[in-house]
Structures are given as C-alpha cells and as structure tokens.
Amino acid sequence: MLAPPDIRRLALELPETEEADHHGMASFRVGGKILCTIQLDQPRMMVKLDAEDQHNLAEAHPGVVEPVPGYWGRKGSTFVRYEQADEALVRSLLWMAWTKVAPKKLVKASRLAM
C-alpha cells in the first residue's frame, strides 16, 4: 500500500522534477508544468495522461485509475487511488505524465540516457 511519502519519492526521482504547493496540495512539476498532485482529503493522486493511455489504463485498472470528471478529465487529468495501486503502476503512471508535460528536449535526453 502506497502513501504520500512514496508518491513524493517516486515523483522526485524523475529528471528535473520539483515539488511546489498547488492550492494546498503537493504538486510535482517539470519545466513549470504540473505532472502530478497529491490530494489531502482523499487517498488519491492526479496525473496527466494522454487520452488513449487514460482510457486504456482506466479499463485495465477499474476503481484504481479513472478520468477526473468534466473538462479536466477530457484534457487527460486522471485520478489514481494510490492505496490500491502497486509501486510499479504508480511509477509507470508518473513516467507517462512526466513525458507528457516535460520539455521535449529533456524527454529525448532522458530516453537516450536509459
């Protein structure tokens, strides 16, 4: 079972990712863009995914991964119930979100370094 310190650790392992406040929530950003937030009132996080990944992951992990309702969900914002997810899934979701919002040069350099 994952907790906010685990999400923080995994997010900050991503290249050039920084933590900042976002309306009272912890947010993780790269290049000034949010890739993830951790909600305080519920055991869930939000990651930004592309529409196809969001759809496929929500189908593969019902009750764990789901689009944010409304406009933001249609733009890729996706809730993840981290207490019900394993570390491998959360790590993968964070990487997908990071590659979606990170500067393209940084994404390319990171992939080459792998």
N, CA, C and O atoms as a GROMACS GRO file, in nm:
protein
  456
    1MET      N    1   0.085  -0.118   0.000
    1MET     CA    2   0.000   0.000   0.000
    1MET      C    3   0.090   0.124   0.000
    1MET      O    4   0.177   0.139   0.085
    2LEU      N    5   0.066   0.212  -0.096
    2LEU     CA    6   0.145   0.334  -0.108
    2LEU      C    7   0.083   0.447  -0.027
    2LEU      O    8  -0.038   0.448  -0.001
    3ALA      N    9   0.166   0.542   0.011
    3ALA     CA   10   0.124   0.660   0.088
    3ALA      C   11   0.189   0.783   0.024
    3ALA      O   12   0.278   0.770  -0.060
    4PRO      N   13   0.144   0.903   0.064
    4PRO     CA   14   0.201   1.025   0.005
    4PRO      C   15   0.354   1.032   0.004
    4PRO      O   16   0.410   1.078  -0.095
    5PRO      N   17   0.425   0.989   0.110
    5PRO     CA   18   0.572   0.993   0.100
    5PRO      C   19   0.628   0.906  -0.013
    5PRO      O   20   0.731   0.939  -0.072
    6ASP      N   21   0.560   0.797  -0.043
    6ASP     CA   22   0.603   0.711  -0.154
    6ASP      C   23   0.583   0.782  -0.288
    6ASP      O   24   0.670   0.778  -0.375
    7ILE      N   25   0.468   0.848  -0.304
    7ILE     CA   26   0.440   0.922  -0.428
    7ILE      C   27   0.544   1.033  -0.444
    7ILE      O   28   0.599   1.051  -0.553
    8ARG      N   29   0.570   1.105  -0.338
    8ARG     CA   30   0.671   1.213  -0.340
    8ARG      C   31   0.807   1.160  -0.384
    8ARG      O   32   0.872   1.218  -0.471
    9ARG      N   33   0.850   1.049  -0.324
    9ARG     CA   34   0.980   0.990  -0.358
    9ARG      C   35   0.985   0.951  -0.505
    9ARG      O   36   1.082   0.983  -0.575
   10LEU      N   37   0.882   0.884  -0.553
   10LEU     CA   38   0.879   0.839  -0.692
   10LEU      C   39   0.876   0.957  -0.789
   10LEU      O   40   0.945   0.956  -0.891
   11ALA      N   41   0.798   1.058  -0.758
   11ALA     CA   42   0.789   1.175  -0.846
   11ALA      C   43   0.922   1.249  -0.852
   11ALA      O   44   0.965   1.292  -0.959
   12LEU      N   45   0.986   1.265  -0.737
   12LEU     CA   46   1.110   1.342  -0.734
   12LEU      C   47   1.229   1.265  -0.793
   12LEU      O   48   1.336   1.323  -0.813
   13GLU      N   49   1.212   1.137  -0.820
   13GLU     CA   50   1.315   1.060  -0.891
   13GLU      C   51   1.320   1.096  -1.039
   13GLU      O   52   1.420   1.071  -1.106
   14LEU      N   53   1.213   1.153  -1.090
   14LEU     CA   54   1.208   1.189  -1.232
   14LEU      C   55   1.296   1.311  -1.260
   14LEU      O   56   1.302   1.402  -1.177
   15PRO      N   57   1.364   1.313  -1.374
   15PRO     CA   58   1.458   1.422  -1.404
   15PRO      C   59   1.395   1.561  -1.394
   15PRO      O   60   1.288   1.588  -1.448
   16GLU      N   61   1.465   1.647  -1.323
   16GLU     CA   62   1.431   1.790  -1.310
   16GLU      C   63   1.292   1.816  -1.254
   16GLU      O   64   1.234   1.923  -1.276
   17THR      N   65   1.238   1.720  -1.180
   17THR     CA   66   1.106   1.738  -1.119
   17THR      C   67   1.122   1.807  -0.985
   17THR      O   68   1.211   1.776  -0.907
   18GLU      N   69   1.033   1.903  -0.961
   18GLU     CA   70   1.034   1.980  -0.837
   18GLU      C   71   0.897   1.974  -0.772
   18GLU      O   72   0.796   1.957  -0.839
   19GLU      N   73   0.896   1.988  -0.641
   19GLU     CA   74   0.771   1.992  -0.566
   19GLU      C   75   0.733   2.137  -0.538
   19GLU      O   76   0.819   2.220  -0.509
   20ALA      N   77   0.604   2.167  -0.548
   20ALA     CA   78   0.552   2.301  -0.518
   20ALA      C   79   0.408   2.288  -0.468
   20ALA      O   80   0.340   2.190  -0.497
   21ASP      N   81   0.365   2.388  -0.395
   21ASP     CA   82   0.226   2.391  -0.348
   21ASP      C   83   0.133   2.423  -0.465
   21ASP      O   84   0.167   2.502  -0.553
   22HIS      N   85   0.017   2.361  -0.464
   22HIS     CA   86  -0.087   2.390  -0.563
   22HIS      C   87  -0.221   2.390  -0.490
   22HIS      O   88  -0.283   2.286  -0.473
   23HIS      N   89  -0.263   2.508  -0.447
   23HIS     CA   90  -0.390   2.523  -0.375
   23HIS      C   91  -0.397   2.431  -0.253
   23HIS      O   92  -0.499   2.368  -0.227
   24GLY      N   93  -0.287   2.425  -0.179
   24GLY     CA   94  -0.283   2.344  -0.057
   24GLY      C   95  -0.248   2.198  -0.079
   24GLY      O   96  -0.241   2.121   0.017
   25MET      N   97  -0.226   2.159  -0.203
   25MET     CA   98  -0.185   2.022  -0.233
   25MET      C   99  -0.040   2.020  -0.277
   25MET      O  100   0.011   2.119  -0.330
   26ALA      N  101   0.025   1.909  -0.254
   26ALA     CA  102   0.160   1.892  -0.309
   26ALA      C  103   0.146   1.869  -0.459
   26ALA      O  104   0.065   1.786  -0.503
   27SER      N  105   0.224   1.942  -0.537
   27SER     CA  106   0.227   1.918  -0.681
   27SER      C  107   0.370   1.895  -0.722
   27SER      O  108   0.464   1.942  -0.659
   28PHE      N  109   0.385   1.821  -0.830
   28PHE     CA  110   0.516   1.791  -0.885
   28PHE      C  111   0.518   1.841  -1.027
   28PHE      O  112   0.428   1.814  -1.107
   29ARG      N  113   0.624   1.915  -1.058
   29ARG     CA  114   0.631   1.986  -1.186
   29ARG      C  115   0.766   1.964  -1.253
   29ARG      O  116   0.868   1.941  -1.189
   30VAL      N  117   0.760   1.970  -1.384
   30VAL     CA  118   0.882   1.971  -1.464
   30VAL      C  119   0.864   2.081  -1.568
   30VAL      O  120   0.761   2.089  -1.634
   31GLY      N  121   0.965   2.164  -1.581
   31GLY     CA  122   0.953   2.276  -1.673
   31GLY      C  123   0.838   2.369  -1.639
   31GLY      O  124   0.782   2.434  -1.727
   32GLY      N  125   0.802   2.375  -1.510
   32GLY     CA  126   0.693   2.461  -1.465
   32GLY      C  127   0.554   2.404  -1.484
   32GLY      O  128   0.456   2.467  -1.445
   33LYS      N  129   0.542   2.285  -1.543
   33LYS     CA  130   0.411   2.224  -1.570
   33LYS      C  131   0.386   2.110  -1.472
   33LYS      O  132   0.475   2.030  -1.442
   34ILE      N  133   0.264   2.105  -1.423
   34ILE     CA  134   0.225   2.001  -1.327
   34ILE      C  135   0.210   1.867  -1.398
   34ILE      O  136   0.143   1.856  -1.501
   35LEU      N  137   0.273   1.765  -1.340
   35LEU     CA  138   0.254   1.628  -1.389
   35LEU      C  139   0.173   1.547  -1.289
   35LEU      O  140   0.112   1.447  -1.327
   36CYS      N  141   0.172   1.588  -1.161
   36CYS     CA  142   0.106   1.510  -1.056
   36CYS      C  143   0.072   1.600  -0.938
   36CYS      O  144   0.146   1.692  -0.905
   37THR      N  145  -0.041   1.572  -0.875
   37THR     CA  146  -0.075   1.631  -0.746
   37THR      C  147  -0.116   1.518  -0.653
   37THR      O  148  -0.161   1.412  -0.696
   38ILE      N  149  -0.100   1.544  -0.524
   38ILE     CA  150  -0.147   1.450  -0.422
   38ILE      C  151  -0.256   1.520  -0.344
   38ILE      O  152  -0.234   1.627  -0.287
   39GLN      N  153  -0.374   1.460  -0.341
   39GLN     CA  154  -0.485   1.518  -0.266
   39GLN      C  155  -0.471   1.486  -0.119
   39GLN      O  156  -0.426   1.378  -0.081
   40LEU      N  157  -0.510   1.581  -0.036
   40LEU     CA  158  -0.500   1.561   0.108
   40LEU      C  159  -0.628   1.505   0.168
   40LEU      O  160  -0.624   1.436   0.270
   41ASP      N  161  -0.742   1.534   0.107
   41ASP     CA  162  -0.870   1.493   0.163
   41ASP      C  163  -0.910   1.351   0.124
   41ASP      O  164  -1.003   1.295   0.182
   42GLN      N  165  -0.841   1.292   0.027
   42GLN     CA  166  -0.871   1.157  -0.018
   42GLN      C  167  -0.740   1.089  -0.055
   42GLN      O  168  -0.644   1.156  -0.094
   43PRO      N  169  -0.733   0.956  -0.044
   43PRO     CA  170  -0.609   0.887  -0.080
   43PRO      C  171  -0.598   0.868  -0.232
   43PRO      O  172  -0.602   0.756  -0.283
   44ARG      N  173  -0.584   0.980  -0.301
   44ARG     CA  174  -0.567   0.971  -0.446
   44ARG      C  175  -0.473   1.080  -0.495
   44ARG      O  176  -0.451   1.182  -0.430
   45MET      N  177  -0.419   1.053  -0.610
   45MET     CA  178  -0.332   1.148  -0.677
   45MET      C  179  -0.391   1.176  -0.814
   45MET      O  180  -0.479   1.104  -0.860
   46MET      N  181  -0.343   1.280  -0.878
   46MET     CA  182  -0.384   1.311  -1.013
   46MET      C  183  -0.259   1.311  -1.098
   46MET      O  184  -0.157   1.368  -1.060
   47VAL      N  185  -0.265   1.248  -1.214
   47VAL     CA  186  -0.159   1.252  -1.312
   47VAL      C  187  -0.218   1.296  -1.445
   47VAL      O  188  -0.336   1.275  -1.471
   48LYS      N  189  -0.134   1.358  -1.528
   48LYS     CA  190  -0.179   1.400  -1.661
   48LYS      C  191  -0.133   1.296  -1.763
   48LYS      O  192  -0.014   1.271  -1.779
   49LEU      N  193  -0.230   1.237  -1.832
   49LEU     CA  194  -0.203   1.135  -1.932
   49LEU      C  195  -0.262   1.177  -2.065
   49LEU      O  196  -0.347   1.266  -2.071
   50ASP      N  197  -0.218   1.113  -2.172
   50ASP     CA  198  -0.286   1.139  -2.298
   50ASP      C  199  -0.416   1.058  -2.299
   50ASP      O  200  -0.431   0.964  -2.221
   51ALA      N  201  -0.507   1.093  -2.386
   51ALA     CA  202  -0.642   1.037  -2.384
   51ALA      C  203  -0.642   0.885  -2.402
   51ALA      O  204  -0.717   0.815  -2.334
   52GLU      N  205  -0.561   0.834  -2.492
   52GLU     CA  206  -0.559   0.690  -2.518
   52GLU      C  207  -0.506   0.613  -2.396
   52GLU      O  208  -0.564   0.512  -2.357
   53ASP      N  209  -0.396   0.662  -2.337
   53ASP     CA  210  -0.344   0.596  -2.218
   53ASP      C  211  -0.445   0.602  -2.104
   53ASP      O  212  -0.464   0.503  -2.033
   54GLN      N  213  -0.509   0.716  -2.087
   54GLN     CA  214  -0.608   0.730  -1.981
   54GLN      C  215  -0.720   0.627  -1.998
   54GLN      O  216  -0.757   0.559  -1.903
   55HIS      N  217  -0.770   0.616  -2.119
   55HIS     CA  218  -0.879   0.522  -2.148
   55HIS      C  219  -0.835   0.378  -2.121
   55HIS      O  220  -0.904   0.303  -2.052
   56ASN      N  221  -0.720   0.339  -2.175
   56ASN     CA  222  -0.672   0.202  -2.160
   56ASN      C  223  -0.641   0.167  -2.015
   56ASN      O  224  -0.674   0.057  -1.969
   57LEU      N  225  -0.580   0.259  -1.943
   57LEU     CA  226  -0.545   0.232  -1.803
   57LEU      C  227  -0.669   0.228  -1.714
   57LEU      O  228  -0.675   0.149  -1.620
   58ALA      N  229  -0.768   0.312  -1.743
   58ALA     CA  230  -0.893   0.307  -1.665
   58ALA      C  231  -0.964   0.174  -1.687
   58ALA      O  232  -1.022   0.118  -1.594
   59GLU      N  233  -0.960   0.122  -1.810
   59GLU     CA  234  -1.021  -0.009  -1.837
   59GLU      C  235  -0.944  -0.122  -1.770
   59GLU      O  236  -1.002  -0.217  -1.719
   60ALA      N  237  -0.810  -0.110  -1.770
   60ALA     CA  238  -0.726  -0.216  -1.714
   60ALA      C  239  -0.725  -0.216  -1.561
   60ALA      O  240  -0.700  -0.319  -1.499
   61HIS      N  241  -0.752  -0.100  -1.501
   61HIS     CA  242  -0.745  -0.086  -1.355
   61HIS      C  243  -0.872  -0.017  -1.302
   61HIS      O  244  -0.863   0.092  -1.247
   62PRO      N  245  -0.989  -0.080  -1.320
   62PRO     CA  246  -1.113  -0.016  -1.274
   62PRO      C  247  -1.111   0.005  -1.122
   62PRO      O  248  -1.067  -0.080  -1.046
   63GLY      N  249  -1.161   0.121  -1.082
   63GLY     CA  250  -1.164   0.156  -0.941
   63GLY      C  251  -1.033   0.208  -0.887
   63GLY      O  252  -1.027   0.257  -0.774
   64VAL      N  253  -0.927   0.199  -0.968
   64VAL     CA  254  -0.795   0.250  -0.928
   64VAL      C  255  -0.758   0.371  -1.013
   64VAL      O  256  -0.712   0.472  -0.960
   65VAL      N  257  -0.778   0.359  -1.143
   65VAL     CA  258  -0.746   0.467  -1.238
   65VAL      C  259  -0.876   0.512  -1.302
   65VAL      O  260  -0.951   0.430  -1.354
   66GLU      N  261  -0.903   0.643  -1.299
   66GLU     CA  262  -1.026   0.694  -1.361
   66GLU      C  263  -1.007   0.840  -1.402
   66GLU      O  264  -0.936   0.914  -1.335
   67PRO      N  265  -1.070   0.880  -1.512
   67PRO     CA  266  -1.060   1.020  -1.553
   67PRO      C  267  -1.120   1.113  -1.448
   67PRO      O  268  -1.219   1.079  -1.383
   68VAL      N  269  -1.059   1.228  -1.432
   68VAL     CA  270  -1.119   1.333  -1.350
   68VAL      C  271  -1.250   1.372  -1.419
   68VAL      O  272  -1.250   1.385  -1.542
   69PRO      N  273  -1.359   1.391  -1.347
   69PRO     CA  274  -1.484   1.428  -1.412
   69PRO      C  275  -1.474   1.563  -1.485
   69PRO      O  276  -1.404   1.654  -1.441
   70GLY      N  277  -1.544   1.574  -1.596
   70GLY     CA  278  -1.558   1.700  -1.667
   70GLY      C  279  -1.440   1.738  -1.755
   70GLY      O  280  -1.367   1.654  -1.806
   71TYR      N  281  -1.426   1.868  -1.770
   71TYR     CA  282  -1.328   1.927  -1.863
   71TYR      C  283  -1.187   1.876  -1.840
   71TYR      O  284  -1.121   1.834  -1.935
   72TRP      N  285  -1.139   1.880  -1.715
   72TRP     CA  286  -1.001   1.842  -1.688
   72TRP      C  287  -0.976   1.696  -1.722
   72TRP      O  288  -0.867   1.662  -1.769
   73GLY      N  289  -1.073   1.611  -1.700
   73GLY     CA  290  -1.059   1.471  -1.736
   73GLY      C  291  -1.047   1.451  -1.886
   73GLY      O  292  -0.970   1.367  -1.933
   74ARG      N  293  -1.123   1.529  -1.961
   74ARG     CA  294  -1.114   1.521  -2.107
   74ARG      C  295  -0.979   1.571  -2.157
   74ARG      O  296  -0.938   1.537  -2.269
   75LYS      N  297  -0.910   1.649  -2.078
   75LYS     CA  298  -0.777   1.700  -2.113
   75LYS      C  299  -0.665   1.611  -2.060
   75LYS      O  300  -0.547   1.645  -2.072
   76GLY      N  301  -0.700   1.496  -2.001
   76GLY     CA  302  -0.600   1.400  -1.958
   76GLY      C  303  -0.579   1.387  -1.808
   76GLY      O  304  -0.507   1.297  -1.764
   77SER      N  305  -0.640   1.475  -1.730
   77SER     CA  306  -0.624   1.463  -1.584
   77SER      C  307  -0.691   1.334  -1.537
   77SER      O  308  -0.807   1.306  -1.569
   78THR      N  309  -0.616   1.256  -1.462
   78THR     CA  310  -0.658   1.120  -1.426
   78THR      C  311  -0.634   1.096  -1.277
   78THR      O  312  -0.524   1.118  -1.227
   79PHE      N  313  -0.737   1.052  -1.207
   79PHE     CA  314  -0.723   1.017  -1.066
   79PHE      C  315  -0.668   0.876  -1.053
   79PHE      O  316  -0.700   0.787  -1.132
   80VAL      N  317  -0.584   0.857  -0.951
   80VAL     CA  318  -0.528   0.726  -0.919
   80VAL      C  319  -0.544   0.706  -0.769
   80VAL      O  320  -0.496   0.787  -0.689
   81ARG      N  321  -0.610   0.601  -0.730
   81ARG     CA  322  -0.623   0.567  -0.588
   81ARG      C  323  -0.496   0.490  -0.549
   81ARG      O  324  -0.487   0.368  -0.564
   82TYR      N  325  -0.400   0.566  -0.498
   82TYR     CA  326  -0.266   0.509  -0.478
   82TYR      C  327  -0.262   0.400  -0.371
   82TYR      O  328  -0.171   0.317  -0.374
   83GLU      N  329  -0.355   0.398  -0.278
   83GLU     CA  330  -0.356   0.292  -0.177
   83GLU      C  331  -0.392   0.157  -0.238
   83GLU      O  332  -0.363   0.052  -0.181
   84GLN      N  333  -0.455   0.161  -0.355
   84GLN     CA  334  -0.496   0.037  -0.422
   84GLN      C  335  -0.402   0.001  -0.538
   84GLN      O  336  -0.423  -0.101  -0.604
   85ALA      N  337  -0.301   0.082  -0.561
   85ALA     CA  338  -0.208   0.059  -0.672
   85ALA      C  339  -0.074   0.011  -0.619
   85ALA      O  340  -0.034   0.045  -0.508
   86ASP      N  341  -0.005  -0.067  -0.699
   86ASP     CA  342   0.129  -0.107  -0.658
   86ASP      C  343   0.231  -0.006  -0.708
   86ASP      O  344   0.201   0.080  -0.792
   87GLU      N  345   0.352  -0.017  -0.657
   87GLU     CA  346   0.455   0.081  -0.690
   87GLU      C  347   0.488   0.081  -0.839
   87GLU      O  348   0.514   0.187  -0.896
   88ALA      N  349   0.487  -0.034  -0.901
   88ALA     CA  350   0.518  -0.041  -1.045
   88ALA      C  351   0.417   0.038  -1.127
   88ALA      O  352   0.456   0.110  -1.220
   89LEU      N  353   0.289   0.027  -1.095
   89LEU     CA  354   0.187   0.101  -1.167
   89LEU      C  355   0.204   0.251  -1.146
   89LEU      O  356   0.202   0.328  -1.242
   90VAL      N  357   0.222   0.293  -1.022
   90VAL     CA  358   0.238   0.436  -0.993
   90VAL      C  359   0.363   0.491  -1.061
   90VAL      O  360   0.360   0.601  -1.116
   91ARG      N  361   0.471   0.416  -1.057
   91ARG     CA  362   0.595   0.460  -1.123
   91ARG      C  363   0.571   0.479  -1.274
   91ARG      O  364   0.616   0.576  -1.333
   92SER      N  365   0.500   0.384  -1.334
   92SER     CA  366   0.469   0.391  -1.477
   92SER      C  367   0.380   0.511  -1.509
   92SER      O  368   0.404   0.582  -1.607
   93LEU      N  369   0.278   0.534  -1.427
   93LEU     CA  370   0.188   0.648  -1.449
   93LEU      C  371   0.263   0.780  -1.435
   93LEU      O  372   0.241   0.873  -1.514
   94LEU      N  373   0.350   0.789  -1.337
   94LEU     CA  374   0.430   0.911  -1.320
   94LEU      C  375   0.521   0.934  -1.440
   94LEU      O  376   0.536   1.047  -1.486
   95TRP      N  377   0.581   0.828  -1.491
   95TRP     CA  378   0.667   0.842  -1.608
   95TRP      C  379   0.586   0.890  -1.729
   95TRP      O  380   0.630   0.978  -1.803
   96MET      N  381   0.468   0.831  -1.750
   96MET     CA  382   0.384   0.874  -1.862
   96MET      C  383   0.345   1.021  -1.848
   96MET      O  384   0.349   1.096  -1.945
   97ALA      N  385   0.308   1.061  -1.726
   97ALA     CA  386   0.271   1.201  -1.703
   97ALA      C  387   0.392   1.292  -1.725
   97ALA      O  388   0.379   1.399  -1.784
   98TRP      N  389   0.508   1.248  -1.677
   98TRP     CA  390   0.630   1.329  -1.694
   98TRP      C  391   0.661   1.349  -1.842
   98TRP      O  392   0.692   1.461  -1.883
   99THR      N  393   0.652   1.242  -1.922
   99THR     CA  394   0.682   1.255  -2.064
   99THR      C  395   0.580   1.341  -2.137
   99THR      O  396   0.610   1.400  -2.241
  100LYS      N  397   0.459   1.347  -2.084
  100LYS     CA  398   0.355   1.431  -2.146
  100LYS      C  399   0.382   1.580  -2.124
  100LYS      O  400   0.356   1.660  -2.214
  101VAL      N  401   0.433   1.618  -2.008
  101VAL     CA  402   0.447   1.761  -1.977
  101VAL      C  403   0.590   1.814  -1.983
  101VAL      O  404   0.610   1.936  -1.991
  102ALA      N  405   0.689   1.727  -1.980
  102ALA     CA  406   0.829   1.773  -1.978
  102ALA      C  407   0.867   1.834  -2.113
  102ALA      O  408   0.810   1.797  -2.217
  103PRO      N  409   0.962   1.926  -2.111
  103PRO     CA  410   1.013   1.980  -2.238
  103PRO      C  411   1.064   1.866  -2.327
  103PRO      O  412   1.130   1.774  -2.278
  104LYS      N  413   1.034   1.872  -2.454
  104LYS     CA  414   1.066   1.762  -2.546
  104LYS      C  415   1.215   1.730  -2.550
  104LYS      O  416   1.253   1.614  -2.562
  105LYS      N  417   1.301   1.832  -2.540
  105LYS     CA  418   1.446   1.807  -2.539
  105LYS      C  419   1.485   1.725  -2.416
  105LYS      O  420   1.570   1.637  -2.424
  106LEU      N  421   1.423   1.753  -2.303
  106LEU     CA  422   1.452   1.679  -2.181
  106LEU      C  423   1.404   1.534  -2.192
  106LEU      O  424   1.472   1.442  -2.148
  107VAL      N  425   1.286   1.515  -2.251
  107VAL     CA  426   1.233   1.379  -2.269
  107VAL      C  427   1.327   1.300  -2.359
  107VAL      O  428   1.360   1.185  -2.329
  108LYS      N  429   1.370   1.360  -2.468
  108LYS     CA  430   1.461   1.291  -2.560
  108LYS      C  431   1.593   1.257  -2.492
  108LYS      O  432   1.643   1.146  -2.506
  109ALA      N  433   1.650   1.351  -2.419
  109ALA     CA  434   1.776   1.327  -2.349
  109ALA      C  435   1.760   1.217  -2.244
  109ALA      O  436   1.851   1.136  -2.226
  110SER      N  437   1.647   1.215  -2.176
  110SER     CA  438   1.623   1.112  -2.073
  110SER      C  439   1.608   0.975  -2.134
  110SER      O  440   1.655   0.876  -2.077
  111ARG      N  441   1.544   0.966  -2.248
  111ARG     CA  442   1.528   0.836  -2.314
  111ARG      C  443   1.661   0.786  -2.366
  111ARG      O  444   1.687   0.665  -2.362
  112LEU      N  445   1.745   0.876  -2.413
  112LEU     CA  446   1.877   0.836  -2.462
  112LEU      C  447   1.965   0.786  -2.347
  112LEU      O  448   2.050   0.699  -2.367
  113ALA      N  449   1.946   0.841  -2.229
  113ALA     CA  450   2.027   0.804  -2.113
  113ALA      C  451   1.987   0.668  -2.055
  113ALA      O  452   2.063   0.609  -1.977
  114MET      N  453   1.869   0.618  -2.093
  114MET     CA  454   1.820   0.492  -2.035
  114MET      C  455   1.893   0.373  -2.092
  114MET      O  456   1.864   0.259  -2.055
   0.00000   0.00000   0.00000
